[in-house]
Amino acid sequence: MRGEATLWPYDRRRAGRLFERYPGDDREAWPETFRGLDAESYRLVRFDSEIVVARVQSYSAPNGTDRALGA
């Protein structure tokens, strides 16, 4: 990805809405990492993409090889 990133002041309400998408609505059940963040120590990052390039990085296993079993 290419674009521009900017730092924004930490906004508890905005961060709370973001976190609710992932750890869920029950803030008491959130991992300690996400609870009680100090607004003076944290920032939000906004990324405005200009270019996004997606490429297939997978490949087929050689014939007779089962990669999942390590054979």
ABEGO torsion letter per residue (X at the ends): XBEBBBBBBBBAAAAAAAAAAAAEABAAABBAAABGBBAAABBBBBBBBABBBBBBABBBBBBGBBAAAGX
